Amino acid sequence: MVRVVLLGTGTPVPDAARCGSGTAVVAPDGWVLIDCGRGVTQRVLEAGLDLRALQAVMLTHHHSDHVSDLASLAITRWVAGGIGPLTVVAPRGPCARFAERCLDVFDDEAFYSQAPAAAPPRPTVDVRSFEPTSSPAPVLAHDGWLVRAALVDHHPIEAAVGYRIDVERTAVAVSGDTAVCGGIAQLAEGVDLLVHEAARSDRVSPQLLAWNAGARSVGGLAHELGLRRVVLTHLLPAPLTVEDETAFIDEARSSGYDGDLVLARDLMVLRLDP
């Protein structure tokens, strides 16, 4: 069975209940992480995920709430006994450059006597950058995992991508931040679960909706593709009451989507049968 663990469902706005973006796809023999924003490393520990079994981190774009915890994750994995470099997959450009440099500010003495003897002298990252394309293309394939990426529409941030993860006969698509667009539609076709950012259209500006998805448009995409299950995450603005949560669901339902619709909370776990 594959599990999706929502480690961070928030935005750049400080929120004690919601960390920055982070979604784990967990299979019996390992897991991958999509984005690593504020506080995600602590959520990994709270969720009981084995850092030594982390196959790779996939970054969608270089907004701070999607990448700011990457150094903490790499260090914590190393302290936990991770032997090799942390594999990071990122679109070429500022996102990949950030990942390559995230540990450079630490002198060697910052890590003195913190990890098991079998670990290397300091944590490292192995950044596998790729040139994003408008159609899904493989960016990681090994040990039964296949990850594909495609450009999404989060202008003026370049480049922003979404991902599709196939493992154990199960497929999950994660949007990153984007308006509904062709890239995420192609990634999400036929998936068992779509994890997509969503804004309440009545609470944000039209300018923001030009580069972020309203809940109704996410519901419309799910309806068009005939998806069984959708998670709304990276919620703008974060719901504070039951009425706020209902408003997100109602907006998404107004598109005609009648499948399983989940409003994300940190540490929520969704189980997917193949």
Backbone as JSON, one array per atom type, in Angstrom:
{
  "sequence": "MVRVVLLGTGTPVPDAARCGSGTAVVAPDGWVLIDCGRGVTQRVLEAGLDLRALQAVMLTHHHSDHVSDLASLAITRWVAGGIGPLTVVAPRGPCARFAERCLDVFDDEAFYSQAPAAAPPRPTVDVRSFEPTSSPAPVLAHDGWLVRAALVDHHPIEAAVGYRIDVERTAVAVSGDTAVCGGIAQLAEGVDLLVHEAARSDRVSPQLLAWNAGARSVGGLAHELGLRRVVLTHLLPAPLTVEDETAFIDEARSSGYDGDLVLARDLMVLRLDP",
  "N": [[0.84, -1.2, 0.0], [0.48, 2.22, -0.8], [1.18, 5.3, 0.77], [0.23, 8.69, 1.19], [1.57, 11.37, 2.79], [0.82, 14.33, 4.28], [2.92, 16.72, 4.94], [3.41, 19.41, 5.14], [1.22, 22.03, 4.75], [0.88, 24.66, 4.37], [1.5, 28.16, 3.61], [3.63, 30.99, 2.7], [2.8, 32.61, 4.8], [3.08, 32.97, 8.27], [2.1, 30.32, 10.38], [1.12, 28.47, 13.03], [-0.06, 26.0, 12.89], [0.38, 25.0, 10.4], [2.94, 23.94, 8.39], [5.46, 24.93, 5.95], [5.39, 24.04, 2.42], [5.21, 20.54, 1.8], [5.13, 17.23, 0.77], [4.89, 13.83, 1.21], [5.37, 10.79, -0.51], [4.89, 7.55, 0.15], [6.14, 4.34, -0.03], [6.31, 0.72, 0.47], [9.1, 0.19, 0.52], [10.5, 2.57, 0.75], [10.57, 6.2, 0.38], [9.57, 9.32, -1.15], [9.97, 12.87, -1.26], [8.13, 15.75, -1.94], [8.89, 18.96, -2.27], [10.14, 21.12, 0.38], [9.51, 22.94, 2.65], [9.27, 25.46, 5.25], [9.71, 24.02, 8.42], [9.25, 21.37, 7.65], [11.03, 19.24, 8.07], [10.77, 18.66, 10.83], [8.12, 17.77, 10.81], [8.46, 15.44, 9.32], [9.76, 13.83, 11.21], [7.78, 13.74, 13.18], [5.86, 12.31, 11.8], [6.97, 9.84, 11.77], [8.62, 8.9, 9.73], [11.29, 7.21, 8.13], [14.31, 8.61, 7.79], [16.55, 7.53, 6.6], [15.52, 6.0, 4.61], [14.71, 7.7, 2.67], [14.29, 8.38, -0.65], [14.55, 10.5, -2.53], [14.37, 14.08, -2.88], [12.07, 16.14, -4.42], [11.91, 19.26, -5.89], [9.62, 21.86, -6.56], [9.69, 24.6, -7.24], [11.43, 27.75, -6.64], [10.38, 29.36, -4.6], [10.41, 30.51, -1.22], [8.84, 29.14, 0.71], [8.79, 26.6, -0.18], [11.31, 25.54, -0.22], [12.89, 26.18, 1.99], [13.61, 24.55, 4.17], [15.43, 22.71, 3.35], [18.23, 22.39, 3.87], [18.15, 21.76, 6.61], [16.82, 19.31, 6.48], [18.68, 17.73, 5.05], [20.85, 17.74, 6.84], [19.7, 16.58, 9.15], [19.02, 14.05, 8.2], [21.58, 13.05, 7.72], [22.66, 13.03, 10.34], [20.97, 11.1, 11.34], [22.01, 8.85, 10.23], [22.11, 8.56, 7.48], [23.93, 7.55, 4.73], [24.93, 8.1, 2.05], [24.93, 10.95, -0.28], [22.16, 13.27, -0.09], [19.7, 12.94, -2.44], [18.54, 15.34, -4.65], [16.13, 16.55, -6.76], [15.58, 18.95, -9.19], [14.25, 21.73, -11.06], [16.25, 23.2, -13.6], [18.09, 26.19, -13.0], [17.32, 28.9, -10.74], [16.18, 27.36, -8.67], [17.53, 24.85, -8.67], [20.11, 25.86, -8.25], [19.87, 26.94, -5.66], [19.52, 24.56, -4.19], [21.98, 23.31, -4.65], [23.7, 24.96, -3.22], [22.87, 25.01, -0.6], [24.04, 23.96, 1.71], [26.46, 25.17, 1.87], [27.07, 27.32, 3.55], [27.76, 26.32, 5.99], [30.49, 25.71, 8.04], [32.95, 23.09, 8.43], [33.24, 22.48, 11.14], [30.74, 22.91, 12.15], [29.48, 20.51, 12.05], [30.84, 18.8, 13.64], [31.37, 15.75, 15.23], [28.68, 14.83, 15.25], [27.33, 12.86, 13.87], [26.89, 9.29, 13.16], [29.81, 7.12, 13.2], [30.12, 5.84, 10.76], [29.11, 7.58, 8.9], [29.71, 10.1, 6.36], [32.1, 12.9, 6.61], [30.61, 15.27, 6.59], [27.26, 16.41, 5.85], [25.92, 16.03, 2.53], [24.61, 17.04, -0.68], [23.21, 15.71, -3.65], [22.51, 17.1, -6.48], [20.24, 16.8, -9.01], [19.64, 18.28, -11.74], [17.24, 19.42, -14.17], [16.01, 20.24, -17.43], [13.03, 21.78, -17.69], [10.02, 20.74, -19.37], [7.13, 21.27, -21.47], [5.5, 19.08, -21.69], [4.98, 16.04, -19.8], [7.96, 14.57, -18.58], [10.43, 12.06, -17.83], [12.23, 12.38, -14.76], [13.36, 11.04, -12.72], [14.13, 7.71, -12.16], [14.21, 4.71, -10.69], [14.58, 1.63, -8.87], [11.85, 0.83, -8.97], [10.5, 3.23, -8.8], [9.08, 5.89, -10.64], [9.36, 9.1, -11.66], [7.92, 11.9, -13.07], [8.06, 15.14, -14.61], [6.59, 18.34, -15.39], [6.27, 21.55, -16.89], [4.54, 24.12, -15.14], [2.1, 26.76, -14.54], [3.13, 29.33, -12.96], [3.85, 31.96, -13.19], [5.34, 35.11, -12.29], [7.42, 33.35, -11.64], [10.06, 31.4, -12.57], [11.84, 28.44, -13.19], [8.74, 26.76, -12.75], [7.42, 23.67, -11.72], [5.29, 20.76, -11.84], [4.79, 17.46, -10.46], [4.58, 13.96, -11.21], [4.24, 10.92, -9.61], [4.89, 7.58, -9.91], [4.5, 4.48, -8.46], [4.45, 1.16, -7.2], [2.17, 0.4, -8.74], [0.57, 2.59, -8.43], [-0.42, 6.0, -8.79], [0.43, 9.37, -8.22], [-0.16, 12.81, -8.4], [1.37, 15.96, -7.92], [0.92, 19.33, -7.6], [2.61, 21.51, -6.96], [2.92, 25.07, -6.93], [0.56, 26.68, -8.87], [-1.55, 28.05, -11.41], [-4.42, 26.36, -12.77], [-3.51, 24.41, -15.5], [-2.14, 23.28, -18.69], [0.11, 21.66, -18.2], [-0.18, 20.54, -15.56], [-2.57, 19.25, -15.95], [-1.87, 17.23, -17.77], [-0.04, 15.76, -16.21], [-1.75, 14.84, -14.21], [-3.55, 13.14, -15.36], [-5.45, 10.27, -15.07], [-4.5, 9.63, -12.5], [-4.33, 8.24, -9.16], [-4.53, 9.97, -7.07], [-4.7, 13.45, -6.77], [-2.84, 16.11, -5.62], [-3.29, 19.35, -5.01], [-2.64, 22.83, -5.02], [-4.75, 25.45, -3.66], [-6.88, 28.29, -3.76], [-9.25, 30.41, -2.14], [-11.54, 31.89, -4.11], [-13.12, 34.07, -3.48], [-11.72, 35.39, -1.57], [-9.24, 36.22, -2.27], [-7.13, 38.2, -4.46], [-7.84, 39.04, -7.94], [-5.42, 39.23, -9.29], [-3.72, 37.48, -7.92], [-4.96, 35.09, -8.53], [-4.2, 34.78, -11.12], [-1.87, 33.37, -11.14], [-2.09, 31.36, -9.36], [-4.18, 28.64, -8.31], [-7.68, 28.81, -8.15], [-10.1, 27.29, -5.96], [-12.38, 26.39, -7.29], [-11.49, 26.05, -9.93], [-9.69, 23.96, -9.6], [-11.42, 21.9, -8.82], [-12.86, 21.81, -11.21], [-10.9, 20.86, -13.02], [-10.44, 18.3, -11.93], [-12.98, 17.2, -12.31], [-13.16, 17.24, -15.1], [-11.12, 15.45, -15.77], [-12.03, 13.17, -14.59], [-11.23, 12.3, -12.03], [-10.77, 10.33, -9.08], [-10.07, 11.15, -6.52], [-9.09, 14.02, -4.71], [-6.89, 16.32, -3.19], [-6.95, 19.38, -1.6], [-4.54, 21.78, -1.0], [-1.94, 23.96, 0.43], [-3.36, 26.26, 1.2], [-5.11, 29.2, 0.52], [-6.8, 31.95, 1.74], [-5.45, 30.42, 4.75], [-7.74, 28.21, 6.25], [-9.58, 28.99, 9.2], [-11.77, 28.31, 10.63], [-14.57, 26.0, 10.86], [-16.48, 26.89, 9.09], [-14.88, 28.29, 7.27], [-13.45, 26.15, 6.14], [-15.54, 24.74, 4.94], [-16.25, 26.56, 3.0], [-14.13, 26.4, 1.15], [-14.51, 23.75, 0.22], [-17.11, 23.94, -0.83], [-16.72, 25.77, -2.91], [-15.01, 24.3, -4.61], [-16.72, 22.15, -5.21], [-18.65, 23.47, -6.68], [-17.89, 23.37, -9.28], [-18.87, 21.08, -10.31], [-17.59, 18.76, -9.64], [-17.73, 15.6, -8.09], [-16.3, 13.71, -6.76], [-14.08, 12.2, -4.29], [-13.13, 14.58, -2.03], [-10.7, 16.28, -0.33], [-9.7, 18.38, 2.29], [-6.64, 19.7, 3.07], [-4.63, 19.05, 5.97], [-1.84, 19.46, 8.15], [0.15, 16.56, 8.65], [-1.82, 14.79, 7.93], [-2.79, 11.6, 6.67], [-3.12, 9.71, 3.76], [-4.26, 6.76, 2.38], [-3.55, 4.65, -0.33], [-4.83, 2.25, -2.4], [-3.53, -0.09, -4.77]],
  "CA": [[0.0, 0.0, 0.0], [1.16, 3.52, -0.86], [0.6, 6.35, 1.6], [0.62, 10.08, 0.98], [1.59, 12.05, 4.08], [0.87, 15.78, 4.08], [3.84, 17.19, 5.98], [3.29, 20.86, 5.24], [0.08, 22.41, 3.92], [0.73, 26.1, 4.5], [1.98, 29.14, 2.65], [4.63, 31.8, 3.4], [2.22, 33.28, 5.97], [3.34, 32.18, 9.48], [0.92, 29.6, 10.88], [1.62, 27.42, 13.92], [-0.69, 24.71, 12.57], [0.7, 24.58, 9.03], [4.3, 24.18, 7.93], [5.59, 25.18, 4.52], [4.98, 22.93, 1.55], [5.92, 19.27, 1.82], [4.25, 16.08, 0.59], [5.63, 12.57, 1.1], [4.75, 9.61, -1.11], [5.57, 6.5, 0.91], [5.92, 2.96, -0.46], [6.87, -0.2, 1.49], [10.56, 0.13, 0.57], [11.12, 3.88, 0.74], [9.66, 7.31, 0.16], [10.08, 10.53, -1.78], [9.41, 14.1, -0.72], [7.95, 16.84, -2.9], [9.09, 20.25, -1.6], [10.7, 21.04, 1.73], [9.38, 24.27, 3.2], [9.44, 25.74, 6.69], [9.24, 23.06, 9.4], [8.92, 20.04, 7.12], [11.88, 18.22, 8.7], [10.14, 18.27, 12.09], [6.94, 16.98, 10.47], [8.95, 14.11, 8.94], [10.0, 13.11, 12.45], [6.49, 13.52, 13.82], [5.15, 11.29, 11.03], [7.65, 8.55, 11.94], [9.25, 8.46, 8.49], [12.71, 6.86, 8.28], [15.1, 9.46, 6.91], [17.51, 6.72, 5.84], [14.8, 5.4, 3.49], [14.31, 8.77, 1.75], [14.9, 8.15, -1.97], [14.89, 11.77, -3.19], [13.52, 15.26, -2.7], [11.75, 16.84, -5.66], [11.51, 20.64, -5.66], [8.78, 22.37, -7.64], [10.16, 25.93, -7.63], [12.33, 28.29, -5.62], [9.74, 30.14, -3.55], [11.0, 30.11, 0.05], [8.02, 28.21, 1.47], [8.93, 25.27, -0.78], [12.7, 25.06, -0.2], [13.7, 26.75, 3.06], [14.04, 23.56, 5.16], [16.21, 21.66, 2.68], [19.47, 22.15, 4.59], [17.81, 21.05, 7.84], [16.51, 17.92, 6.15], [19.92, 17.04, 4.7], [21.64, 17.57, 8.06], [19.03, 15.64, 10.04], [19.18, 12.73, 7.59], [22.98, 12.65, 7.96], [22.78, 12.7, 11.76], [20.21, 9.86, 11.55], [22.75, 7.72, 9.69], [22.11, 8.5, 6.03], [25.33, 7.41, 4.35], [25.26, 8.81, 0.82], [24.34, 12.28, -0.41], [20.73, 13.4, -0.28], [19.37, 13.22, -3.83], [17.58, 16.42, -4.84], [15.75, 16.75, -8.16], [15.08, 20.33, -9.25], [14.36, 22.36, -12.38], [17.46, 24.0, -13.8], [17.9, 27.61, -12.73], [17.49, 29.29, -9.33], [15.79, 26.29, -7.76], [18.66, 23.92, -8.58], [21.24, 26.57, -7.65], [19.65, 26.99, -4.22], [19.78, 23.24, -3.63], [23.42, 23.05, -4.71], [24.45, 25.82, -2.28], [22.16, 25.15, 0.68], [24.89, 23.56, 2.83], [27.77, 25.8, 1.75], [27.34, 28.3, 4.62], [28.18, 25.62, 7.2], [31.86, 25.23, 8.14], [33.02, 21.69, 8.85], [33.08, 22.34, 12.59], [29.31, 22.91, 12.48], [29.01, 19.13, 12.06], [31.8, 17.97, 14.36], [30.93, 14.74, 16.19], [27.21, 14.82, 15.33], [26.75, 11.73, 13.13], [27.57, 8.01, 13.42], [31.15, 7.02, 12.63], [30.05, 5.37, 9.37], [28.66, 8.67, 8.03], [30.79, 10.96, 5.86], [32.43, 13.98, 7.55], [29.58, 16.3, 6.61], [26.17, 16.08, 4.92], [26.06, 16.53, 1.16], [23.46, 16.85, -1.56], [23.46, 15.39, -5.05], [21.43, 17.79, -7.18], [20.03, 16.34, -10.38], [18.82, 19.32, -12.36], [16.69, 19.06, -15.47], [15.38, 21.3, -18.21], [11.6, 21.44, -17.71], [9.34, 20.75, -20.66], [5.7, 21.48, -21.35], [4.88, 17.76, -21.55], [5.66, 15.26, -18.76], [9.18, 13.86, -18.96], [11.04, 11.43, -16.66], [13.34, 13.06, -14.09], [13.93, 10.08, -11.77], [13.62, 6.35, -12.38], [15.03, 3.65, -10.12], [14.0, 0.78, -7.81], [10.4, 0.8, -9.04], [9.96, 4.58, -8.79], [9.16, 6.7, -11.84], [8.9, 10.46, -11.4], [7.91, 12.76, -14.25], [7.82, 16.56, -14.33], [6.17, 19.19, -16.5], [6.12, 22.96, -16.56], [3.22, 24.62, -14.75], [1.96, 28.2, -14.75], [3.26, 30.11, -11.72], [4.59, 33.15, -13.57], [6.62, 35.22, -13.01], [8.44, 32.45, -11.11], [10.54, 30.46, -13.58], [10.77, 27.61, -13.74], [7.93, 26.03, -11.79], [6.99, 22.4, -12.28], [4.56, 19.79, -11.05], [5.36, 16.12, -10.57], [3.76, 12.74, -11.14], [5.02, 9.84, -9.02], [4.33, 6.25, -10.11], [5.16, 3.44, -7.68], [3.54, 0.12, -6.72], [0.94, 0.46, -9.53], [-0.2, 3.73, -7.93], [0.08, 7.26, -9.34], [0.08, 10.57, -7.47], [0.33, 14.05, -8.99], [1.5, 17.07, -6.98], [0.94, 20.49, -8.49], [3.36, 22.71, -6.61], [2.07, 26.25, -7.02], [0.23, 26.94, -10.27], [-2.91, 28.07, -11.92], [-4.73, 25.16, -13.55], [-2.86, 24.6, -16.81], [-1.94, 22.05, -19.44], [1.13, 20.81, -17.59], [-0.71, 19.75, -14.45], [-3.6, 18.37, -16.5], [-1.22, 16.04, -18.33], [0.51, 14.97, -15.11], [-2.81, 14.29, -13.37], [-4.46, 12.24, -16.09], [-5.51, 8.89, -14.63], [-3.84, 9.36, -11.23], [-5.15, 7.82, -8.03], [-4.68, 11.11, -6.17], [-4.13, 14.74, -7.16], [-2.62, 17.06, -4.54], [-3.23, 20.61, -5.76], [-2.84, 24.06, -4.26], [-6.07, 26.04, -3.9], [-7.23, 29.55, -3.11], [-10.66, 30.79, -2.16], [-11.63, 32.97, -5.09], [-13.77, 35.24, -2.9], [-10.89, 35.95, -0.51], [-7.95, 36.65, -2.81], [-7.26, 39.13, -5.57], [-7.74, 38.47, -9.29], [-4.01, 39.14, -9.67], [-3.17, 36.24, -7.36], [-5.54, 33.95, -9.26], [-3.54, 34.63, -12.41], [-0.72, 32.46, -11.03], [-2.45, 30.35, -8.38], [-5.45, 28.04, -8.7], [-8.86, 28.88, -7.31], [-10.63, 25.97, -5.64], [-13.32, 25.95, -8.32], [-10.76, 25.58, -11.1], [-9.14, 22.64, -9.29], [-12.54, 20.99, -8.95], [-13.17, 21.66, -12.63], [-9.9, 19.97, -13.61], [-10.72, 16.95, -11.46], [-14.2, 16.76, -12.98], [-12.84, 17.01, -16.51], [-10.27, 14.26, -15.89], [-12.69, 12.04, -13.96], [-10.39, 11.81, -10.93], [-11.51, 9.79, -7.93], [-9.69, 11.73, -5.23], [-8.33, 15.26, -4.82], [-6.56, 17.02, -1.95], [-6.66, 20.81, -1.71], [-3.5, 22.13, -0.05], [-1.37, 25.3, 0.24], [-4.66, 26.93, 1.18], [-5.04, 30.66, 0.56], [-6.07, 31.99, 3.01], [-5.62, 29.22, 5.55], [-9.01, 28.2, 6.97], [-9.47, 29.09, 10.65], [-13.01, 27.8, 11.23], [-15.29, 25.01, 10.06], [-17.12, 27.62, 7.99], [-13.84, 28.54, 6.26], [-13.19, 24.89, 5.44], [-16.7, 24.45, 4.11], [-16.22, 27.46, 1.84], [-13.22, 25.8, 0.16], [-15.16, 22.57, -0.36], [-18.25, 24.38, -1.63], [-16.24, 26.37, -4.16], [-14.53, 23.22, -5.48], [-17.9, 21.39, -5.66], [-19.44, 24.26, -7.62], [-17.43, 23.03, -10.62], [-19.5, 19.82, -10.73], [-16.83, 17.59, -9.18], [-18.42, 14.88, -7.03], [-15.43, 12.67, -6.22], [-13.59, 12.37, -2.92], [-12.47, 15.88, -1.94], [-10.09, 16.37, 1.0], [-9.03, 19.63, 2.63], [-5.41, 19.25, 3.71], [-4.09, 19.49, 7.25], [-0.53, 18.86, 8.4], [0.23, 15.2, 9.18], [-2.87, 13.94, 7.4], [-2.29, 10.45, 5.92], [-4.08, 9.14, 2.83], [-3.8, 5.45, 1.93], [-3.97, 4.4, -1.7], [-4.72, 0.87, -2.84], [-3.23, -0.18, -6.21]],
  "C": [[0.87, 1.25, 0.0], [0.42, 4.5, 0.03], [1.09, 7.71, 1.11], [0.48, 10.78, 2.32], [1.77, 13.55, 3.81], [1.67, 16.39, 5.23], [3.77, 18.69, 6.18], [2.25, 21.34, 4.24], [-0.12, 23.92, 3.88], [1.35, 26.88, 3.36], [3.11, 29.93, 3.32], [4.11, 32.49, 4.66], [2.47, 32.43, 7.21], [2.05, 31.59, 10.05], [1.42, 28.43, 11.72], [1.07, 26.05, 13.57], [-0.26, 24.17, 11.21], [2.14, 24.96, 8.7], [4.29, 24.56, 6.45], [5.35, 23.92, 3.72], [5.86, 21.7, 1.69], [4.94, 18.12, 1.75], [5.11, 14.84, 0.4], [4.78, 11.52, 0.43], [5.56, 8.42, -0.6], [5.15, 5.13, 0.39], [6.56, 2.04, 0.57], [8.38, -0.14, 1.61], [11.24, 1.5, 0.54], [10.09, 4.96, 0.47], [10.37, 8.45, -0.54], [9.33, 11.72, -1.2], [9.31, 15.14, -1.82], [7.88, 18.13, -2.11], [9.46, 20.08, -0.14], [10.71, 22.44, 2.34], [9.54, 24.31, 4.71], [8.86, 24.64, 7.57], [9.02, 21.65, 8.92], [9.76, 18.95, 7.76], [11.27, 17.75, 10.02], [8.89, 17.43, 11.85], [7.34, 15.56, 10.04], [9.15, 13.25, 10.19], [8.69, 12.79, 13.15], [5.71, 12.41, 13.12], [5.79, 9.91, 11.15], [8.3, 8.02, 10.68], [10.75, 8.26, 8.71], [13.52, 7.69, 7.29], [16.11, 8.66, 6.09], [16.85, 6.07, 4.63], [14.33, 6.44, 2.47], [15.05, 8.6, 0.42], [15.36, 9.44, -2.63], [13.92, 12.84, -2.74], [13.32, 15.89, -4.06], [11.27, 18.25, -5.34], [10.73, 21.17, -6.86], [9.22, 23.73, -8.15], [10.85, 26.56, -6.44], [11.68, 29.28, -4.67], [10.17, 29.6, -2.18], [10.17, 29.07, 0.8], [8.03, 26.8, 0.89], [10.33, 24.7, -0.63], [13.44, 25.37, 1.1], [14.2, 25.75, 4.09], [14.97, 22.5, 4.57], [17.51, 21.37, 3.42], [19.21, 21.39, 5.88], [17.53, 19.58, 7.57], [17.79, 17.14, 5.85], [20.77, 16.77, 5.93], [21.01, 16.51, 8.96], [19.13, 14.22, 9.51], [20.58, 12.2, 7.84], [23.19, 12.25, 9.42], [22.07, 11.38, 12.07], [20.89, 8.64, 10.95], [22.67, 7.55, 8.19], [23.53, 8.55, 5.5], [25.69, 8.25, 3.12], [24.66, 10.2, 0.8], [22.82, 12.21, -0.5], [20.47, 13.75, -1.74], [18.28, 14.28, -3.9], [17.37, 16.61, -6.33], [15.09, 18.12, -8.26], [15.19, 20.86, -10.67], [15.6, 23.24, -12.46], [17.16, 25.48, -13.62], [18.03, 27.89, -11.25], [17.12, 28.21, -8.34], [16.94, 25.3, -7.57], [19.86, 24.6, -7.94], [21.09, 26.67, -6.13], [20.0, 25.65, -3.58], [21.28, 22.93, -3.59], [24.19, 23.78, -3.62], [23.92, 25.76, -0.85], [23.01, 24.78, 1.88], [26.22, 24.32, 2.87], [28.09, 26.74, 2.91], [27.84, 27.64, 5.9], [29.65, 25.22, 7.1], [31.85, 23.8, 8.67], [32.77, 21.52, 10.35], [31.62, 22.4, 13.03], [28.77, 21.49, 12.64], [29.89, 18.22, 12.91], [31.11, 17.05, 15.37], [29.42, 14.69, 16.36], [26.59, 13.59, 14.71], [27.48, 10.44, 13.5], [28.91, 7.95, 12.69], [31.13, 6.61, 11.16], [29.64, 6.47, 8.4], [29.86, 9.45, 7.51], [31.01, 12.14, 6.8], [31.38, 15.07, 7.65], [28.45, 15.88, 5.66], [26.42, 16.69, 3.55], [24.76, 16.31, 0.41], [23.95, 16.55, -2.97], [22.3, 15.95, -5.85], [21.39, 17.32, -8.62], [19.07, 17.32, -11.04], [18.35, 18.86, -13.73], [16.08, 20.29, -16.13], [13.9, 20.99, -18.32], [11.01, 21.57, -19.11], [7.84, 20.87, -20.43], [4.93, 20.17, -21.21], [5.65, 16.95, -20.52], [6.85, 14.48, -19.32], [9.81, 13.25, -17.71], [12.18, 12.26, -16.09], [14.0, 12.16, -13.04], [13.3, 8.73, -12.04], [14.61, 5.36, -11.79], [14.24, 2.9, -9.06], [12.47, 0.83, -7.79], [9.73, 2.16, -8.99], [10.12, 5.22, -10.17], [8.55, 8.06, -11.52], [9.02, 11.26, -12.69], [7.55, 14.19, -13.85], [7.34, 17.25, -15.59], [6.06, 20.62, -16.0], [4.68, 23.26, -16.16], [3.26, 26.14, -14.78], [1.94, 28.94, -13.41], [4.09, 31.37, -12.01], [4.37, 34.25, -12.55], [7.73, 34.32, -12.5], [8.8, 31.42, -12.19], [11.75, 29.72, -13.02], [10.04, 26.93, -12.59], [7.41, 24.76, -12.46], [6.06, 21.7, -11.3], [5.18, 18.42, -11.29], [4.26, 15.06, -10.56], [4.67, 11.62, -10.65], [4.27, 8.54, -9.23], [5.16, 5.24, -9.34], [4.1, 2.44, -7.22], [2.17, 0.18, -7.41], [0.0, 1.58, -9.05], [0.43, 5.01, -8.46], [-0.47, 8.43, -8.53], [0.65, 11.77, -8.23], [0.32, 15.15, -7.93], [1.76, 18.32, -7.8], [2.08, 21.45, -8.22], [2.41, 23.88, -6.63], [1.82, 26.56, -8.5], [-1.24, 27.26, -10.42], [-3.16, 26.75, -12.65], [-4.24, 25.39, -14.98], [-2.65, 23.25, -17.46], [-0.94, 21.11, -18.81], [0.58, 19.94, -16.49], [-1.82, 18.83, -14.93], [-2.99, 17.1, -17.08], [-0.65, 15.15, -17.23], [-0.57, 14.22, -14.35], [-3.69, 13.28, -14.08], [-4.35, 10.81, -15.57], [-4.87, 8.61, -13.28], [-4.84, 8.89, -10.18], [-5.42, 8.97, -7.07], [-4.0, 12.32, -6.79], [-4.04, 15.61, -5.92], [-2.36, 18.41, -5.2], [-3.43, 21.8, -4.82], [-4.2, 24.67, -4.6], [-6.23, 27.33, -3.11], [-8.74, 29.72, -3.14], [-10.81, 32.03, -3.05], [-12.28, 34.23, -4.53], [-12.92, 35.94, -1.86], [-9.52, 36.39, -1.01], [-8.18, 37.52, -4.04], [-7.25, 38.42, -6.91], [-6.29, 38.33, -9.74], [-3.38, 37.85, -9.14], [-3.7, 35.03, -8.11], [-4.97, 33.79, -10.66], [-2.39, 33.64, -12.35], [-0.88, 31.44, -9.9], [-3.87, 29.87, -8.7], [-6.55, 28.35, -7.69], [-9.43, 27.49, -7.09], [-11.6, 25.47, -6.72], [-12.59, 25.42, -9.54], [-10.12, 24.22, -10.85], [-10.25, 21.58, -9.38], [-12.9, 20.74, -10.41], [-12.19, 20.75, -13.34], [-10.17, 18.53, -13.21], [-11.96, 16.37, -12.13], [-13.92, 16.39, -14.43], [-12.04, 15.72, -16.69], [-10.92, 13.02, -15.29], [-11.9, 11.45, -12.81], [-11.23, 11.37, -9.76], [-11.26, 10.59, -6.66], [-8.79, 12.93, -5.42], [-8.1, 15.83, -3.42], [-6.29, 18.48, -2.29], [-5.67, 21.18, -0.63], [-2.97, 23.52, -0.35], [-2.52, 26.31, 0.19], [-4.52, 28.43, 1.42], [-6.45, 31.24, 0.65], [-6.34, 30.73, 3.8], [-6.94, 29.26, 6.31], [-8.79, 28.19, 8.49], [-10.68, 28.51, 11.37], [-13.59, 26.71, 10.33], [-15.96, 25.69, 8.87], [-16.11, 27.93, 6.88], [-13.55, 27.28, 5.46], [-14.32, 24.54, 4.49], [-16.71, 25.31, 2.85], [-15.27, 26.94, 0.75], [-13.9, 24.63, -0.55], [-16.31, 23.0, -1.28], [-17.79, 24.98, -2.96], [-15.77, 25.27, -5.12], [-15.7, 22.41, -6.04], [-18.71, 22.15, -6.7], [-19.03, 24.02, -9.07], [-18.14, 21.81, -11.19], [-18.75, 18.59, -10.28], [-17.53, 16.93, -8.01], [-17.6, 13.71, -6.48], [-15.02, 12.97, -4.78], [-12.73, 13.62, -2.85], [-12.01, 16.08, -0.5], [-9.44, 17.74, 1.16], [-7.84, 19.3, 3.52], [-5.2, 19.86, 5.09], [-2.74, 18.81, 7.44], [-0.67, 17.52, 9.11], [-0.97, 14.33, 8.82], [-2.26, 12.83, 6.55], [-3.41, 9.9, 5.05], [-3.49, 7.84, 2.29], [-4.4, 5.14, 0.57], [-3.76, 2.92, -2.02], [-4.42, 0.83, -4.33], [-4.43, -0.66, -7.0]]
}
